[in-house]
């Protein structure tokens, strides 16, 4: 990384970054780190104070004389709107600039009803959660959807999952009502981001695997989410398994792990075996009761998932594989089978320090990931500087 100079740090956005990260917490610190003159530092700090992005605290320790004024990032200086859409359940929230949830709501909705139904409901809920907060505090919108997303455009591309959303560019639809930056990503990518930032910030390489109605993965590589060329990275649900029985997947291929080992597949196979199961909770009841046939089907699903994850571990060499989603969280036998196969079929080096662990944040990782995604964007130095310029143009 090139050495930072006064020229590269001569913006308000860069000064905010230093304050947020704690690299510089006083004006003197900023001058020392950036090489900027005292008037230049004062100008940039003044802009950030005026925008409400920074506050002053007169409680810094003194080394003699009057204590220096400490500068602190103001998490209360704005809000972002976030939504984690699932196949059947959605959570919508308002978060502060540190990503902490201020208001939130869960509701059940079938995303297959399409964007004309789902998006207005989500946006109406945001309006209700915002309440009396000034709309001038709104900084951005982040949303996760259970479909493949071309991230740069915010376009859903899944032709068979969320079919009514195919080709829909979501950001402009949201921007009409909330005229701020809008970012959309795949739901499992956002679970990975949330889990990484909230539970494993010290690790650079992590894979989050969601085993629920669907199976998918989000990959953190070198500390950043790995989206691939168009946003299709992590689609492990459509990797075929051996001995899958010729099950047709909704993608058009056969024996994809999603079609033979997901929550939907478990329910299908158990019903075929004569079990009265309508939901994953019914399967959980049978597992807890020690039903041998149910346990065997659950373990086989874990073996098939482990087979696919072993390939991913060999390719990506993560430090930790995090298992989330209601199926993974409900069934110990499934997780045990996954672990057994991954450690047996992956290379010795790839598994030497590998940990396979349950999600620490649970469903909250989705909302957290949405908040991190949009906050990293709107609070980046370039975005802060651009907003300053836009504000000056409007006021002049």
C-alpha positions as CSV (number, residue, x, y, z in Angstrom):
1,X,0.0,0.0,0.0
2,X,1.4,3.4,-0.9
3,X,2.4,5.7,1.9
4,X,-0.3,8.2,2.7
5,X,0.7,11.9,2.3
6,X,-0.9,15.2,3.2
7,X,-2.1,15.4,-0.4
8,X,-4.0,12.0,-0.1
9,X,-5.5,13.0,3.3
10,X,-6.5,16.5,2.4
11,X,-10.3,15.8,2.4
12,X,-13.0,15.7,4.9
13,X,-13.8,12.1,4.0
14,X,-10.3,11.0,4.8
15,X,-10.4,12.9,8.1
16,X,-13.7,11.2,9.0
17,X,-12.1,7.8,8.3
18,X,-9.2,8.6,10.7
19,X,-11.7,9.6,13.4
20,X,-13.9,6.5,12.8
21,X,-11.0,4.1,13.0
22,X,-9.5,5.8,16.1
23,X,-6.2,6.6,14.2
24,X,-6.7,10.2,15.1
25,X,-8.9,11.5,17.9
26,X,-7.8,15.1,18.3
27,X,-7.0,17.9,16.0
28,X,-3.4,17.6,16.9
29,X,-3.5,13.9,16.0
30,X,-5.0,14.8,12.7
31,X,-2.3,17.3,11.9
32,X,0.4,14.8,12.9
33,X,-1.0,11.9,10.9
34,X,-1.9,13.8,7.8
35,X,0.7,16.6,7.7
36,X,-2.1,19.1,7.2
37,X,-1.8,22.6,8.7
38,X,-3.9,23.6,11.7
39,X,-6.3,25.8,9.6
40,X,-6.7,23.0,7.1
41,X,-7.5,20.5,9.9
42,X,-9.9,23.0,11.5
43,X,-11.7,23.5,8.1
44,X,-12.3,19.8,7.6
45,X,-13.3,19.1,11.2
46,X,-15.7,22.1,10.9
47,X,-17.4,20.5,7.9
48,X,-17.8,17.2,9.6
49,X,-19.2,18.9,12.8
50,X,-21.7,20.9,10.6
51,X,-22.8,17.6,8.9
52,X,-23.3,16.0,12.3
53,X,-20.9,13.2,11.5
54,X,-18.5,14.2,14.3
55,X,-19.0,15.5,17.8
56,X,-16.6,17.0,20.3
57,X,-15.9,15.6,23.8
58,X,-14.0,17.6,26.4
59,X,-13.0,14.6,28.4
60,X,-9.7,13.6,26.9
61,X,-6.8,13.0,29.4
62,X,-4.6,16.0,29.9
63,X,-0.8,16.0,30.0
64,X,-0.8,19.4,31.5
65,X,-2.8,22.6,30.9
66,X,-6.2,22.5,29.3
67,X,-7.2,19.0,28.1
68,X,-7.5,18.5,24.4
69,X,-10.9,18.2,22.8
70,X,-11.5,14.7,21.6
71,X,-13.2,14.1,18.3
72,X,-15.7,11.2,18.1
73,X,-17.7,9.7,15.2
74,X,-21.3,10.6,15.8
75,X,-23.3,7.4,15.2
76,X,-26.5,9.3,16.0
77,X,-25.8,11.7,13.1
78,X,-27.9,9.8,10.7
79,X,-29.8,6.5,10.0
80,X,-29.9,3.9,7.3
81,X,-32.8,1.7,6.2
82,X,-32.1,-2.0,5.9
83,X,-34.2,-5.1,5.0
84,X,-33.2,-8.8,5.0
85,X,-35.7,-10.5,2.7
86,X,-36.1,-14.3,3.0
87,X,-38.1,-16.9,1.1
88,X,-40.9,-16.7,3.7
89,X,-39.7,-14.3,6.5
90,X,-38.4,-10.7,6.2
91,X,-36.9,-8.3,8.8
92,X,-37.0,-4.6,8.2
93,X,-35.1,-2.1,10.4
94,X,-33.7,1.3,10.9
95,X,-30.1,1.5,12.1
96,X,-27.8,4.2,13.3
97,X,-24.4,5.0,11.6
98,X,-22.7,2.4,13.7
99,X,-25.0,-0.3,12.4
100,X,-26.9,-0.6,15.6
101,X,-30.6,-1.4,15.2
102,X,-32.9,1.3,16.5
103,X,-36.2,0.0,15.3
104,X,-37.1,-3.3,13.7
105,X,-40.0,-5.5,12.6
106,X,-40.4,-9.1,11.4
107,X,-43.2,-10.2,9.2
108,X,-44.0,-13.2,7.0
109,X,-44.4,-12.6,3.3
110,X,-43.9,-14.9,0.3
111,X,-41.3,-13.1,-1.9
112,X,-42.7,-15.0,-4.9
113,X,-45.5,-12.5,-4.8
114,X,-43.1,-10.2,-6.7
115,X,-41.6,-6.8,-6.3
116,X,-44.9,-5.0,-6.9
117,X,-46.2,-6.4,-3.7
118,X,-43.1,-6.9,-1.6
119,X,-41.2,-3.6,-2.2
120,X,-44.2,-1.3,-1.3
121,X,-44.7,-3.3,1.9
122,X,-41.1,-3.0,2.9
123,X,-41.0,0.7,2.1
124,X,-44.2,1.4,4.0
125,X,-42.7,-0.4,7.0
126,X,-39.6,1.8,6.8
127,X,-41.8,4.8,6.9
128,X,-43.5,3.6,10.0
129,X,-40.2,2.7,11.7
130,X,-38.7,6.1,10.9
131,X,-41.6,7.7,12.7
132,X,-40.9,11.4,13.5
133,X,-37.2,11.2,12.6
134,X,-36.3,14.0,10.1
135,X,-35.9,12.5,6.7
136,X,-32.7,14.6,6.4
137,X,-31.0,12.1,8.7
138,X,-31.5,9.3,6.1
139,X,-28.1,8.3,4.6
140,X,-28.8,5.2,2.6
141,X,-30.6,1.9,2.1
142,X,-29.3,-1.7,2.1
143,X,-31.3,-4.7,1.2
144,X,-30.7,-8.5,0.9
145,X,-32.8,-10.7,-1.3
146,X,-32.8,-14.6,-1.7
147,X,-31.7,-14.6,-5.3
148,X,-28.6,-14.1,-7.4
149,X,-27.9,-10.4,-7.7
150,X,-25.8,-8.5,-10.3
151,X,-24.4,-6.3,-7.6
152,X,-23.2,-3.4,-9.7
153,X,-26.7,-2.8,-11.1
154,X,-28.7,-4.1,-8.2
155,X,-30.5,-6.4,-10.6
156,X,-31.9,-9.8,-9.6
157,X,-30.9,-12.5,-12.1
158,X,-32.4,-15.7,-10.8
159,X,-34.7,-17.2,-13.4
160,X,-36.2,-20.0,-11.3
161,X,-36.0,-18.7,-7.8
162,X,-38.0,-15.5,-7.3
163,X,-39.0,-15.8,-11.0
164,X,-41.2,-12.7,-10.9
165,X,-38.1,-10.7,-9.8
166,X,-36.0,-11.7,-12.8
167,X,-34.3,-8.8,-14.4
168,X,-35.7,-6.3,-11.9
169,X,-33.3,-3.4,-11.1
170,X,-34.3,-2.7,-7.5
171,X,-32.4,0.5,-6.5
172,X,-34.3,3.0,-8.8
173,X,-37.6,1.6,-7.4
174,X,-36.5,2.3,-3.8
175,X,-34.7,5.6,-4.7
176,X,-38.0,7.1,-6.0
177,X,-39.3,7.1,-2.5
178,X,-36.1,7.3,-0.5
179,X,-33.7,9.5,-2.6
180,X,-30.4,8.2,-1.1
181,X,-27.8,5.6,-2.2
182,X,-29.4,2.1,-2.4
183,X,-27.4,-1.1,-2.5
184,X,-28.8,-4.6,-3.1
185,X,-27.0,-8.0,-2.6
186,X,-27.7,-11.7,-2.2
187,X,-29.0,-12.6,1.2
188,X,-26.2,-15.0,2.0
189,X,-23.5,-12.5,1.1
190,X,-25.0,-10.2,3.6
191,X,-25.1,-12.9,6.3
192,X,-21.4,-13.5,5.6
193,X,-20.6,-9.8,5.9
194,X,-22.6,-9.5,9.1
195,X,-21.1,-12.6,10.7
196,X,-17.6,-11.6,9.7
197,X,-17.8,-8.0,10.9
198,X,-19.8,-8.8,14.1
199,X,-18.2,-12.1,15.2
200,X,-14.9,-12.7,13.4
201,X,-13.4,-9.3,12.5
202,X,-9.9,-10.7,13.2
203,X,-10.2,-13.3,10.4
204,X,-9.6,-12.5,6.7
205,X,-11.1,-15.7,5.2
206,X,-14.5,-17.0,6.2
207,X,-17.3,-19.0,4.5
208,X,-20.9,-18.6,5.7
209,X,-23.2,-21.5,4.7
210,X,-26.9,-21.0,5.0
211,X,-28.9,-24.3,5.2
212,X,-32.5,-23.3,5.2
213,X,-35.3,-23.4,2.5
214,X,-32.3,-23.1,0.2
215,X,-28.6,-23.8,0.5
216,X,-26.1,-21.0,-0.4
217,X,-22.8,-19.6,0.7
218,X,-21.2,-16.2,1.2
219,X,-17.4,-16.0,1.0
220,X,-15.1,-13.5,2.8
221,X,-11.7,-13.5,1.1
222,X,-8.9,-11.2,2.3
223,X,-11.4,-9.4,4.6
224,X,-13.8,-8.6,1.7
225,X,-16.9,-10.2,0.4
226,X,-16.1,-12.2,-2.8
227,X,-18.9,-11.6,-5.3
228,X,-17.1,-12.7,-8.5
229,X,-17.3,-11.1,-11.9
230,X,-21.1,-10.5,-11.9
231,X,-22.2,-11.4,-8.3
232,X,-22.7,-15.2,-8.8
233,X,-19.9,-16.3,-6.4
234,X,-21.1,-18.6,-3.5
235,X,-23.8,-20.5,-5.4
236,X,-22.8,-23.8,-3.9
237,X,-26.5,-24.9,-3.8
238,X,-26.1,-25.8,-7.5
239,X,-23.1,-28.0,-7.2
240,X,-24.1,-31.6,-7.8
241,X,-23.6,-34.5,-5.3
242,X,-22.9,-38.1,-5.9
243,X,-25.7,-40.6,-5.5
244,X,-28.3,-37.9,-5.4
245,X,-31.0,-40.1,-6.9
246,X,-31.6,-38.1,-10.1
247,X,-33.6,-35.3,-8.4
248,X,-34.4,-32.5,-10.7
249,X,-33.3,-29.1,-9.4
250,X,-35.2,-25.9,-10.2
251,X,-32.1,-24.7,-12.0
252,X,-32.7,-27.4,-14.6
253,X,-29.8,-29.7,-13.6
254,X,-30.1,-32.9,-11.4
255,X,-28.8,-33.7,-8.0
256,X,-27.8,-30.2,-7.0
257,X,-27.1,-30.2,-3.2
258,X,-29.9,-27.6,-2.9
259,X,-32.4,-30.1,-4.4
260,X,-31.3,-33.1,-2.3
261,X,-30.3,-31.7,1.1
262,X,-32.0,-28.3,1.8
263,X,-34.9,-27.8,4.2
264,X,-37.3,-28.2,1.3
265,X,-35.7,-31.5,0.3
266,X,-35.8,-32.8,3.9
267,X,-39.5,-32.2,4.1
268,X,-40.1,-33.8,0.7
269,X,-38.1,-36.9,1.6
270,X,-39.7,-37.3,5.0
271,X,-43.2,-37.0,3.6
272,X,-42.3,-39.7,1.0
273,X,-41.2,-41.9,3.9
274,X,-44.7,-41.4,5.5
275,X,-43.8,-38.8,8.1
276,X,-46.3,-36.2,9.0
277,X,-44.1,-33.1,8.6
278,X,-45.3,-29.7,7.4
279,X,-42.4,-27.5,8.7
280,X,-38.9,-27.8,9.9
281,X,-40.3,-27.6,13.5
282,X,-42.0,-30.9,12.8
283,X,-38.7,-32.4,11.7
284,X,-37.1,-31.1,14.9
285,X,-39.7,-32.8,17.0
286,X,-39.0,-36.2,15.3
287,X,-35.2,-35.7,15.7
288,X,-35.6,-34.9,19.4
289,X,-37.8,-38.0,19.8
290,X,-35.0,-40.1,18.3
291,X,-37.0,-41.3,15.3
292,X,-34.4,-43.5,13.5
293,X,-35.7,-43.0,10.0
294,X,-35.7,-39.2,10.4
295,X,-32.2,-39.2,11.9
296,X,-30.9,-41.2,8.9
297,X,-32.4,-38.8,6.4
298,X,-31.0,-35.8,8.3
299,X,-27.6,-37.4,8.5
300,X,-27.6,-38.2,4.8
301,X,-28.4,-34.5,4.0
302,X,-25.4,-33.5,6.2
303,X,-23.2,-35.9,4.3
304,X,-24.2,-34.5,1.0
305,X,-23.7,-30.9,2.1
306,X,-20.3,-31.9,3.6
307,X,-19.3,-33.4,0.3
308,X,-19.8,-30.0,-1.5
309,X,-18.2,-28.0,1.4
310,X,-15.1,-30.2,1.2
311,X,-14.6,-29.0,-2.4
312,X,-15.1,-25.4,-1.4
313,X,-12.7,-25.7,1.6
314,X,-10.0,-27.2,-0.7
315,X,-10.5,-24.3,-3.2
316,X,-10.9,-21.4,-0.7
317,X,-9.0,-22.5,2.4
318,X,-11.1,-20.5,4.9
319,X,-10.2,-20.1,8.6
320,X,-13.8,-20.8,9.6
321,X,-16.9,-22.3,8.0
322,X,-20.0,-20.8,9.8
323,X,-23.2,-22.8,9.5
324,X,-26.4,-20.8,9.7
325,X,-30.0,-21.0,8.7
326,X,-32.9,-22.7,10.5
327,X,-32.0,-26.2,9.3
328,X,-28.3,-26.0,10.4
329,X,-29.4,-24.4,13.7
330,X,-32.0,-27.1,14.4
331,X,-30.1,-30.3,13.7
332,X,-27.0,-31.4,15.6
333,X,-26.8,-34.7,13.6
334,X,-26.7,-32.8,10.3
335,X,-23.9,-30.5,11.5
336,X,-22.0,-33.5,12.8
337,X,-22.2,-35.2,9.4
338,X,-21.0,-32.1,7.7
339,X,-18.0,-31.8,9.9
340,X,-17.1,-35.5,9.5
341,X,-17.2,-35.4,5.7
342,X,-15.4,-32.0,5.4
343,X,-12.5,-33.1,7.6
344,X,-12.2,-36.5,5.9
345,X,-12.4,-35.3,2.3
346,X,-10.5,-31.9,2.4
347,X,-6.8,-31.7,2.3
348,X,-4.7,-31.9,5.5
349,X,-3.4,-28.4,5.0
350,X,-6.8,-26.9,4.3
351,X,-8.2,-28.4,7.5
352,X,-5.2,-28.0,9.8
353,X,-6.7,-24.9,11.5
354,X,-10.2,-25.0,10.1
355,X,-13.1,-24.4,12.4
356,X,-16.7,-25.4,11.6
357,X,-19.0,-23.5,13.9
358,X,-22.6,-22.5,14.3
359,X,-23.6,-18.9,13.5
360,X,-23.0,-16.6,16.5
361,X,-25.4,-13.9,15.4
362,X,-28.2,-16.1,14.0
363,X,-30.8,-14.3,12.0
364,X,-29.4,-10.9,13.2
365,X,-26.4,-11.4,10.8
366,X,-28.6,-10.5,7.9
367,X,-29.6,-7.0,9.2
368,X,-26.1,-6.4,10.4
369,X,-24.7,-7.3,7.0
370,X,-27.1,-4.9,5.2
371,X,-26.1,-2.1,7.6
372,X,-22.4,-2.8,7.1
373,X,-22.7,-2.9,3.3
374,X,-24.5,0.5,3.0
375,X,-22.5,2.2,5.8
376,X,-19.2,1.2,4.2
377,X,-20.4,2.8,1.1
378,X,-22.0,6.1,2.3
379,X,-19.2,6.7,4.9
380,X,-16.3,6.0,2.6
381,X,-14.0,9.0,2.0
382,X,-15.1,9.4,-1.6
383,X,-18.8,9.3,-0.7
384,X,-18.5,11.8,2.1
385,X,-16.5,14.2,-0.1
386,X,-19.0,13.9,-2.9
387,X,-21.9,14.6,-0.5
388,X,-20.0,17.7,0.8
389,X,-19.6,19.0,-2.8
390,X,-23.3,18.3,-3.6
391,X,-24.3,20.1,-0.4
392,X,-22.2,23.2,-1.3
393,X,-23.7,23.3,-4.8
394,X,-27.2,23.2,-3.4
395,X,-26.5,25.9,-0.8
396,X,-24.8,28.2,-3.3
